[in-house]
Amino acid sequence: MKILAAWWRGATSPKERSDWAILDVHHYHAWEPQCQGAQDGHAMANYTCAISEERRDALQRCSSWATIFRQTVDEECGKGAQLMSGEMSASTHHRVRHACNDVTTL
């Protein structure tokens, strides 16, 4: 992330970063082992889809990366940069046959 933030600092001015330029980094939880949920449980993932406590704990832990993203860019570029991060997949696992498919996970 530091390399990306350093590139962003060199590619944009402080005014551009606060006015119109947006650094958009996609982060796919389905590919991150500690964030994966699977309907067939812990053998394939970090949490079992139907167990809401496990799912809640994993999602809280995995969403902390956004804070790291913000802190890293602030340290490198100064405060005020506009950031975006999208989880473009609703999947909980990179192998679709293991991904959660219950309504409560959505």
KEKE-839559 format. One record per atom (N, C-alpha, C): x, y, z. Coordinates in steps of 0.02 Angstrom, whole numbers, padded with zeros to 5 digits, always signed. Layout:
# KEKE-839559
XYZ/...
# end
This chain:
# KEKE-839559
+00041-00059+00000/+00000+00000+00000/+00043+00063+00000/+00101+00060+00033/+00145+00119+00035/+00170+00138-00035/+00185+00088-00075/+00209+00101-00144/+00153+00136-00184/+00093+00111-00177/+00036+00141-00212/+00025+00213-00189/+00029+00225-00124/+00019+00293-00097/+00074+00340-00121/+00136+00315-00125/+00192+00356-00150/+00181+00373-00224/+00158+00325-00262/+00143+00338-00332/+00088+00392-00337/+00036+00386-00296/-00019+00434-00298/+00005+00504-00281/+00050+00509-00233/+00078+00575-00215/+00116+00605-00274/+00152+00564-00312/+00190+00588-00369/+00148+00602-00430/+00091+00567-00436/+00048+00574-00495/-00003+00630-00489/-00016+00653-00428/-00068+00704-00417/-00042+00758-00370/-00072+00816-00375/-00056+00871-00329/-00103+00868-00269/-00085+00901-00213/-00131+00904-00156/-00201+00930-00175/-00202+00981-00218/-00267+01009-00239/-00307+00957-00279/-00274+00922-00325/-00309+00871-00363/-00337+00816-00317/-00296+00794-00269/-00317+00741-00223/-00376+00762-00180/-00382+00826-00164/-00438+00848-00122/-00498+00872-00162/-00487+00884-00227/-00539+00914-00268/-00575+00863-00313/-00538+00828-00356/-00571+00784-00404/-00539+00715-00412/-00475+00708-00398/-00442+00644-00409/-00458+00596-00351/-00479+00536-00368/-00499+00487-00317/-00457+00424-00327/-00423+00403-00274/-00385+00341-00276/-00433+00284-00259/-00445+00241-00307/-00494+00186-00300/-00456+00120-00298/-00457+00088-00241/-00424+00023-00233/-00477-00029-00217/-00480-00079-00259/-00529-00133-00248/-00498-00185-00203/-00538-00208-00156/-00515-00257-00107/-00566-00313-00105/-00546-00372-00125/-00593-00428-00130/-00583-00475-00071/-00630-00473-00024/-00627-00517+00034/-00628-00590+00015/-00660-00606-00040/-00666-00676-00061/-00599-00708-00076/-00547-00668-00087/-00481-00694-00102/-00434-00691-00041/-00458-00664+00013/-00416-00656+00073/-00433-00712+00122/-00388-00758+00136/-00404-00817+00176/-00438-00803+00243/-00416-00752+00280/-00446-00740+00345/-00515-00708+00339/-00536-00690+00279/-00601-00658+00269/-00652-00704+00235/-00631-00761+00213/-00675-00805+00175/-00725-00841+00220/-00787-00844+00195/-00838-00885+00227/-00860-00939+00179/-00877-00996+00206/-00897-01052+00163/-00955-01089+00194/-00998-01114+00152/-01055-01152+00177/-01033-01220+00205/-00975-01244+00184/-00951-01308+00209/-00900-01300+00265/-00895-01241+00294/-00859-01232+00356/-00785-01219+00353/-00754-01229+00410/-00685-01209+00422/-00633-01245+00380/-00649-01301+00353/-00600-01336+00311/-00584-01295+00248/-00632-01255+00226/-00624-01216+00165/-00619-01141+00177/-00632-01117+00238/-00636-01045+00249/-00624-01029+00322/-00629-00964+00338/-00618-00940+00405/-00681-00944+00449/-00739-00942+00417/-00801-00948+00455/-00853-00988+00416/-00901-01016+00452/-00956-01053+00422/-01013-01004+00412/-01041-01003+00354/-01092-00953+00335/-01149-00948+00385/-01176-01004+00407/-01235-01004+00448/-01223-00982+00521/-01161-00975+00540/-01146-00956+00610/-01134-00880+00612/-01186-00844+00633/-01184-00771+00629/-01128-00739+00671/-01112-00768+00728/-01058-00739+00769/-00990-00743+00733/-00977-00800+00702/-00914-00808+00664/-00912-00759+00606/-00968-00753+00570/-00971-00707+00513/-00960-00635+00536/-00993-00614+00589/-00986-00546+00616/-00913-00533+00635/-00882-00579+00671/-00812-00570+00692/-00765-00564+00632/-00775-00607+00582/-00733-00605+00522/-00742-00539+00484/-00803-00516+00477/-00815-00454+00440/-00787-00394+00477/-00791-00393+00543/-00761-00338+00581/-00685-00338+00573/-00655-00397+00577/-00583-00403+00570/-00561-00383+00499/-00599-00404+00450/-00579-00392+00380/-00592-00321+00357/-00639-00287+00388/-00652-00218+00368/-00599-00170+00395/-00556-00192+00440/-00504-00149+00468/-00453-00128+00415/-00450-00163+00359/-00401-00145+00308/-00415-00075+00281/-00478-00052+00282/-00496+00015+00258/-00461+00069+00299/-00455+00058+00364/-00420+00105+00408/-00346+00108+00389/-00318+00051+00375/-00247+00048+00354/-00238+00085+00288/-00284+00077+00242/-00282+00111+00178/-00282+00187+00190/-00328+00211+00231/-00333+00283+00245/-00270+00308+00279/-00246+00275+00330/-00187+00297+00367/-00125+00299+00322/-00116+00249+00280/-00058+00246+00236/-00058+00303+00186/-00115+00317+00156/-00120+00373+00108/-00110+00440+00144/-00140+00447+00202/-00130+00510+00241/-00057+00521+00258/-00023+00469+00279/+00048+00475+00296/+00090+00495+00236/+00075+00469+00179/+00114+00481+00119/+00094+00545+00083/+00029+00560+00081/+00004+00615+00040/-00022+00674+00080/-00028+00666+00145/-00059+00717+00186/-00134+00705+00188/-00167+00735+00236/-00240+00726+00243/-00277+00761+00187/-00336+00735+00172/-00379+00766+00122/-00387+00729+00057/-00348+00676+00046/-00355+00638-00016/-00422+00602-00017/-00453+00602-00074/-00516+00565-00082/-00501+00493-00100/-00530+00448-00062/-00518+00376-00072/-00584+00340-00084/-00579+00286-00120/-00636+00242-00134/-00611+00171-00131/-00652+00128-00104/-00636+00057-00106/-00700+00019-00115/-00701-00023-00164/-00761-00062-00176/-00747-00136-00172/-00792-00170-00139/-00793-00243-00141/-00841-00259-00198/-00814-00274-00256/-00856-00280-00315/-00890-00348-00321/-00878-00391-00273/-00907-00457-00275/-00947-00468-00211/-01004-00497-00216/-01042-00515-00157/-01023-00584-00132/-00975-00614-00164/-00955-00682-00145/-00914-00681-00080/-00920-00734-00043/-00881-00742+00019/-00821-00788+00009/-00816-00818-00049/-00761-00865-00061/-00745-00863-00136/-00680-00869-00153/-00661-00865-00223/-00682-00927-00264/-00700-00980-00230/-00727-01040-00264/-00802-01040-00252/-00840-01025-00302/-00911-01012-00295/-00949-01071-00263/-00927-01131-00272/-00962-01188-00242/-00956-01189-00166/-00909-01153-00139/-00901-01149-00067/-00932-01086-00037/-00945-01036-00078/-00969-00971-00053/-01036-00977-00018/-01046-00931+00029/-01110-00929+00065/-01166-00913+00016/-01222-00947+00026/-01279-00933-00018/-01343-00924+00022/-01337-00915+00087/-01396-00903+00128/-01413-00829+00129/-01475-00812+00136/-01499-00744+00133/-01468-00701+00189/-01455-00729+00247/-01429-00689+00303/-01359-00663+00289/-01321-00697+00248/-01254-00674+00231/-01255-00615+00185/-01305-00611+00141/-01310-00557+00094/-01326-00494+00131/
# end
